[in-house]
């Protein structure tokens, strides 16, 4: 009987992962082009397995609406995103980098920050939500926060449980405030 529950749960997780796949235009912010001016900020949001990080892509959209250029992608895209961020930083188009990740995306956030560090690129903020893998960030990260489920939270509800904290960390970072001042948004 217990093996039946394991199989059923596994199939349910696979179905959820398939249903959670993003649409083809998914992943780019709707922030105004002007907010991506020379030396701006960027938020990278890394989703977990099958993009099954409930509420996290919507969080990224809200940050973009607040004037923070945001990219929401699957955890497996972190190497390409890191190379893009390194190039933009070296070209002077990017000054402040923030990375948020859930589950495998949390582990990828830590790896992405380390890759940026090896290239001499500072990272303003790394937030991990119940990361799979290590949560110890490299020395190039100015601030890091790690949320693990507590009380009645689980691996997925930890996102909703800490959404306000997550917003405060991202919006409170120095780079985000500079973008908000340029875009005319209120802090």
C-alpha positions in Angstrom: 0.0 0.0 0.0 2.8 2.5 0.8 4.5 1.9 -2.5 1.3 2.7 -4.2 1.2 6.1 -2.4 4.8 6.7 -3.4 4.0 6.0 -7.1 0.9 8.1 -7.0 2.7 11.0 -5.3 5.5 10.8 -7.9 3.1 10.9 -10.8 1.3 13.8 -9.2 4.6 15.8 -8.9 5.4 15.0 -12.5 2.0 16.2 -13.7 2.3 19.4 -11.6 5.7 20.0 -13.1 4.4 19.6 -16.6 1.4 21.9 -16.0 3.7 24.5 -14.5 5.8 24.9 -17.6 5.9 28.6 -18.7 4.6 30.0 -21.9 7.1 30.8 -24.7 7.4 34.5 -23.8 8.1 33.7 -20.2 11.3 34.9 -18.5 11.8 38.6 -19.5 10.6 41.5 -17.4 8.1 44.0 -18.5 10.1 46.8 -16.9 10.6 49.9 -19.0 13.6 49.9 -21.2 14.7 53.2 -19.6 15.2 51.4 -16.3 17.9 49.2 -17.9 20.2 52.3 -18.3 23.9 52.2 -17.9 25.0 50.7 -14.6 21.5 49.6 -13.5 20.2 46.8 -11.3 18.9 43.4 -12.3 17.0 40.7 -10.4 17.4 37.0 -11.5 14.7 34.7 -10.2 15.5 31.0 -10.5 12.7 28.5 -10.3 12.9 24.9 -9.1 12.4 21.6 -10.9 9.7 21.8 -13.6 9.4 25.5 -12.7 7.3 24.3 -9.8 7.9 27.3 -7.4 4.4 28.5 -6.7 4.1 32.2 -6.6 7.8 32.9 -7.4 7.3 33.9 -11.1 4.5 36.2 -10.1 6.8 37.7 -7.5 9.3 38.4 -10.3 6.5 40.1 -12.4 5.6 42.3 -9.4 9.3 43.4 -9.0 9.4 44.2 -12.8 6.2 46.3 -12.4 8.0 48.1 -9.6 10.7 49.1 -12.0 13.4 46.5 -11.3 14.5 44.7 -14.5 13.8 41.0 -13.8 14.5 37.7 -15.5 12.6 34.7 -14.3 14.0 31.4 -15.5 14.4 27.7 -14.7 17.3 26.8 -12.4 19.1 25.1 -15.3 19.6 28.4 -17.1 21.9 29.8 -14.5 25.2 29.3 -16.4 23.9 31.3 -19.4 22.4 34.0 -17.1 25.7 34.2 -15.3 27.7 34.8 -18.5 25.1 37.4 -19.6 25.4 39.2 -16.2 29.3 39.1 -16.3 29.3 40.6 -19.8 26.8 43.3 -18.9 28.8 44.1 -15.7 32.1 44.4 -17.6 30.4 46.6 -20.2 29.1 48.9 -17.5 25.5 48.2 -18.2 24.9 46.4 -14.9 25.9 47.5 -11.4 23.7 45.7 -8.9 22.8 42.0 -9.2 20.2 40.3 -7.0 19.4 36.6 -7.3 16.5 34.7 -5.7 16.0 31.0 -6.0 13.7 28.2 -4.8 14.6 24.6 -4.4 17.0 23.6 -7.1 16.8 27.3 -8.1 18.1 28.1 -4.6 21.1 25.9 -5.2 21.6 27.4 -8.6 21.4 30.9 -7.1 24.4 30.1 -4.9 26.3 28.6 -7.9 25.5 31.6 -10.1 26.8 34.0 -7.4 30.0 31.9 -7.1 30.5 32.0 -10.9 30.0 35.8 -10.8 32.5 36.0 -8.0 35.1 34.1 -10.0 34.7 36.7 -12.7 35.2 39.5 -10.1 31.5 40.6 -10.3 29.9 41.6 -7.0 26.4 40.4 -6.1 24.2 42.7 -4.0 21.7 40.0 -2.7 21.2 36.3 -2.8 17.9 34.9 -1.3 17.3 31.1 -1.2 14.0 29.5 -0.4 14.5 25.9 0.9 17.5 25.4 -1.5 18.5 22.0 -2.7 22.3 21.8 -2.4 24.5 24.2 -0.5 23.3 27.6 0.8 26.8 28.9 1.7 27.4 31.9 -0.6 30.7 33.2 -1.9 32.5 36.2 -0.6 31.4 38.5 -3.4 27.8 38.4 -2.1 27.1 41.5 0.0 23.9 40.0 1.7 22.4 36.6 1.7 19.2 35.2 3.3 18.2 31.6 3.5 14.6 30.7 4.2 13.8 27.1 5.3 10.3 25.8 6.1 9.3 26.2 9.8 6.1 25.5 11.7 3.4 24.5 9.3 5.4 25.5 6.2 6.5 23.0 3.6 8.9 23.0 0.6 6.4 24.9 -1.5 4.5 27.1 1.0 7.8 28.6 2.2 7.5 31.0 -0.8 4.1 32.4 0.1 5.0 32.4 3.8 8.1 34.7 3.2 6.8 36.7 0.2 6.7 40.0 2.2 10.2 39.4 3.6 11.4 38.6 0.1 9.9 41.8 -1.3 11.5 43.8 1.5 14.9 42.4 0.8 14.8 43.0 -2.9 13.2 46.5 -2.7 15.4 47.4 0.2 18.7 46.7 -1.6 20.6 49.9 -2.6 20.5 49.1 -6.3 16.7 48.6 -6.3 16.2 52.0 -4.7 18.3 53.7 -7.3 16.2 52.1 -10.1 13.0 53.1 -8.3 14.3 56.7 -8.0 15.0 56.8 -11.8 11.7 55.3 -12.7 9.7 57.6 -10.4 8.3 54.7 -8.3 7.8 55.2 -4.6 9.9 53.1 -2.3 
